[in-house]
Amino acid sequence: MAKYQVAIYNKWVRDRIRAGDDPPKGIDPAWEEVYYFDTEAINEEQAKEKMLHQYPTAQGFIIEGVEKYLSS
């Protein structure tokens, strides 16, 4: 399996904070920024699926990008 870096932020938090409002209740305001997670997967699509299982779009999470680590 290959190793991928997945960039995720929360759209609901970002939209509210950038509009000058408080973030949605119960969600850390730091989710306005992009978080980077490492995961192992067969391909980019599987890496996205794995992360969306933990951070679903139904809860406002958006995958900004997926990058495959280069092997050394």
N, C-alpha and C positions, 0 to 999 in steps of 0.2 A: 504494500500500500504506500501511497505517496503522502507527504505531509503538506497541508495547506494552511494558510493564514486567512481567516475570514474577518472582515470588518463589518461591524454592526452598530447601529444607533437606533434610538427610539423616536419615531416621527411625531408621536403625540407630545412627548416631552419637548422636543426641539421646536415644534410649532408654537406651543404655549409659551415657552421661555422667550422665544424671539418676538412674540407678540406683546411681551411685557407682563404676562400672567404667571401665576404659580404653576408648577408642573402638576400633572394629574396626581391625585392622592395615592399614596402607596408606591410611587415609582421614584427612584432616586433621580434628582435633577441632573446628576452627572451623565445620565443617558442621553443628554443633548449632544454630547461629543461621541466620537467613534471609539468603540472598544475593539480590540484585536484579540482573536482567539485562534489557537492552534488546534488542528484536528487531523486525524489520519483518515484517508478515504481512497477509494479506487479511482475516483475522478472528481472533477470540480462539482458536478451535479450532486454527487453523493455527499460531498463536503457541505454544500448548501442545505441539503435535506437534513443532515445531522444537526446543523446549527438551528434550523427553523423548528426542529422538534423541541429544542430547549428555549428558543426565542421566537415564538410564532408571530406572523404578521397580524393575526387577529388581536394581538396585544400591542400593536404599534411598532414592532421591531422591523427594521429594514436592513437587508444585506447590501452594503455599499460596494463591496468588492470581495473577490476571492483570488488569492495568488498562490501558485504552487511554489514551494521551496525548491530551489535548484539543488540537485544532489552534488555532493563533493567527490 
